[in-house]
Amino acid sequence: MAINAAVVGATGYTGQELIDILLGHPNVRLTGLYSTTDEPKAISTLVPKFAKRTELVCKKLDIPEVTARSEVVFLALPHTQAMDVVPALLKAGKLVIDLSADYRFKDLRAYEKAYNLKHRDKANISKAVYGLPELYRAKIKTAKLIANPGCYSTCAILALAPIVAAGSVDLDFMIVDAKSGTSGAGKKAVLESLFNEVDEDFRAYKVNNHQHMPEINQELAKLAGEKMEIIFVPHLLPLRRGILETVYLKTNKKLTTEDALALYRKFYKGEPFVRIKDKGFPCIKDVSHTNFCDIGIEVFGKEIVIIAAIDNLLKGASGQAVQNLNIMMDYPEDAGLL
Ligand SMILES: NC(=O)c1ccc[n+]([C@@H]2O[C@H](COP(=O)([O-])OP(=O)(O)OC[C@H]3O[C@@H](n4cnc5c(N)ncnc54)[C@H](OP(=O)(O)O)[C@@H]3O)[C@@H](O)[C@H]2O)c1
């Protein structure tokens, strides 16, 4: 059975990816596109790559219209804006998949500290399910509100979940060295993302101070069964898309590379979008424009290196959002994504 879907934030980077996927999705009818535009405009005028693919018009966000035309709403809005829209959508009985950070945190204070603001929809936080299928598939199936994970967070949690859950690592020493392409920051014009600033350069930013760090800590703590804090160092790559994260750990067990690989293969058995490399390490080119997360592992005595790569706009955002829709609707999990 096909479902009517709307994308709010259709002209942004993740919104465009959503349109791309949903136009080719066998079970979805795209019925509404919304942004800040004052006048309705063909999406192909605003985003020319959609010419001859769809005649849909992008309009200014209007909640009664969204609820009249769609059963599921993807929110690809800047964080802090989704929380003003979600209550009305849930009240109207819509399924909501929010790509922003607004409903990812169970600890309100952690959210308010990370994003430096007050939450305006506390009532719905407990209803949100963290949309990482590899950990929460059963809860996603019955959820009405999905808090789609952050891009860095998806990559780090998938890289670490099996070994943290197995209790095989020193929780006091966990370094995540993360690198992202510039589309991770969205399309707004900021000096640091300009071509002349990024090209032929490679730099760290928000060292151990990035908003995805408490989100990663929240999820890993659930797996570890105790509070924990990673060291997280993000870097900006001179690339448009893709994330690669190198994780450094110490093990408290006698573990070989083969043992670690076997642990990961078992944890992710049957997962359609996680690929464990038998040999070597992932690279961005292998996951770019896909919904896959590739993971490679090497154990050196007591030290472990894990490398994971995703496309920030797909497994880190819009691809994962559609994977969540597929689970909620009982569609094949890879529908529209391969
Ligand atoms: N980029 C990534 O790799 C990534 C990964 C994971 C999660 N996310 C999250 O996904 C969300 C979207 O990110 P993005 O990178 O796609 O952002 P973006 O490129 O900056 O796009 C934002 C979109 O929201 C629209 N918008 C802004 N305010 C609006 C309003 N009040 N009403 C209606 N539409 C409004 C913009 O419309 P106009 O074009 O009219 O301004 C634009 O379409 C963010 O919360 C981000 O944190 C992003």
Ligand as a Chemical Component Dictionary entry (heavy atoms), coordinates in Angstrom:
data_LIG
# 
_chem_comp.id                   LIG 
_chem_comp.type                 NON-POLYMER 
_chem_comp.pdbx_formal_charge   0 
_chem_comp.three_letter_code    LIG 
# 
loop_
_chem_comp_atom.comp_id 
_chem_comp_atom.atom_id 
_chem_comp_atom.alt_atom_id 
_chem_comp_atom.type_symbol 
_chem_comp_atom.charge 
_chem_comp_atom.model_Cartn_x 
_chem_comp_atom.model_Cartn_y 
_chem_comp_atom.model_Cartn_z 
_chem_comp_atom.pdbx_ordinal 
LIG N1  N1  N 0  23.495 17.956 6.212  1  
LIG C1  C1  C 0  23.697 16.786 6.811  2  
LIG O1  O1  O 0  24.621 16.021 6.459  3  
LIG C2  C2  C 0  22.786 16.352 7.933  4  
LIG C3  C3  C 0  22.950 15.068 8.463  5  
LIG C4  C4  C 0  22.119 14.649 9.494  6  
LIG C5  C5  C 0  21.148 15.500 9.991  7  
LIG N2  N2  N 1  21.017 16.741 9.476  8  
LIG C6  C6  C 0  19.968 17.603 10.027 9  
LIG O2  O2  O 0  18.919 17.703 9.072  10 
LIG C7  C7  C 0  18.308 18.989 9.141  11 
LIG C8  C8  C 0  18.377 19.635 7.753  12 
LIG O3  O3  O 0  19.735 19.774 7.398  13 
LIG P1  P1  P 0  20.214 20.299 5.985  14 
LIG O4  O4  O 0  21.673 20.096 5.955  15 
LIG O5  O5  O -1 19.367 19.724 4.909  16 
LIG O6  O6  O 0  19.885 21.870 6.132  17 
LIG P2  P2  P 0  19.831 23.006 5.013  18 
LIG O7  O7  O 0  20.577 22.551 3.811  19 
LIG O8  O8  O 0  20.266 24.253 5.680  20 
LIG O9  O9  O 0  18.280 23.095 4.631  21 
LIG C9  C9  C 0  17.320 23.588 5.532  22 
LIG C10 C10 C 0  15.951 23.545 4.860  23 
LIG O10 O10 O 0  14.971 23.962 5.804  24 
LIG C11 C11 C 0  14.165 24.983 5.185  25 
LIG N3  N3  N 0  13.649 25.855 6.226  26 
LIG C12 C12 C 0  14.358 26.590 7.126  27 
LIG N4  N4  N 0  13.505 27.213 7.968  28 
LIG C13 C13 C 0  12.242 26.871 7.579  29 
LIG C14 C14 C 0  10.949 27.200 8.027  30 
LIG N5  N5  N 0  10.773 27.987 9.081  31 
LIG N6  N6  N 0  9.884  26.659 7.372  32 
LIG C15 C15 C 0  10.050 25.856 6.300  33 
LIG N7  N7  N 0  11.262 25.496 5.820  34 
LIG C16 C16 C 0  12.339 26.011 6.462  35 
LIG C17 C17 C 0  15.098 25.669 4.199  36 
LIG O11 O11 O 0  14.306 26.327 3.225  37 
LIG P3  P3  P 0  14.886 27.548 2.314  38 
LIG O12 O12 O 0  15.643 26.902 1.180  39 
LIG O13 O13 O 0  13.642 28.243 1.850  40 
LIG O14 O14 O 0  15.760 28.373 3.225  41 
LIG C18 C18 C 0  15.809 24.446 3.641  42 
LIG O15 O15 O 0  14.981 23.791 2.709  43 
LIG C19 C19 C 0  19.086 19.787 10.206 44 
LIG O16 O16 O 0  18.404 19.743 11.425 45 
LIG C20 C20 C 0  20.418 19.038 10.291 46 
LIG O17 O17 O 0  21.042 19.167 11.553 47 
LIG C21 C21 C 0  21.803 17.192 8.444  48 
# 
loop_
_chem_comp_bond.comp_id 
_chem_comp_bond.atom_id_1 
_chem_comp_bond.atom_id_2 
_chem_comp_bond.value_order 
_chem_comp_bond.pdbx_ordinal 
LIG N1  C1  SING 1  
LIG C1  O1  DOUB 2  
LIG C1  C2  SING 3  
LIG C2  C3  SING 4  
LIG C2  C21 DOUB 5  
LIG C3  C4  DOUB 6  
LIG C4  C5  SING 7  
LIG C5  N2  DOUB 8  
LIG N2  C6  SING 9  
LIG N2  C21 SING 10 
LIG C6  O2  SING 11 
LIG C6  C20 SING 12 
LIG O2  C7  SING 13 
LIG C7  C8  SING 14 
LIG C7  C19 SING 15 
LIG C8  O3  SING 16 
LIG O3  P1  SING 17 
LIG P1  O4  DOUB 18 
LIG P1  O5  SING 19 
LIG P1  O6  SING 20 
LIG O6  P2  SING 21 
LIG P2  O7  DOUB 22 
LIG P2  O8  SING 23 
LIG P2  O9  SING 24 
LIG O9  C9  SING 25 
LIG C9  C10 SING 26 
LIG C10 O10 SING 27 
LIG C10 C18 SING 28 
LIG O10 C11 SING 29 
LIG C11 N3  SING 30 
LIG C11 C17 SING 31 
LIG N3  C12 SING 32 
LIG N3  C16 SING 33 
LIG C12 N4  DOUB 34 
LIG N4  C13 SING 35 
LIG C13 C14 SING 36 
LIG C13 C16 DOUB 37 
LIG C14 N5  SING 38 
LIG C14 N6  DOUB 39 
LIG N6  C15 SING 40 
LIG C15 N7  DOUB 41 
LIG N7  C16 SING 42 
LIG C17 O11 SING 43 
LIG C17 C18 SING 44 
LIG O11 P3  SING 45 
LIG P3  O12 DOUB 46 
LIG P3  O13 SING 47 
LIG P3  O14 SING 48 
LIG C18 O15 SING 49 
LIG C19 O16 SING 50 
LIG C19 C20 SING 51 
LIG C20 O17 SING 52 
# 
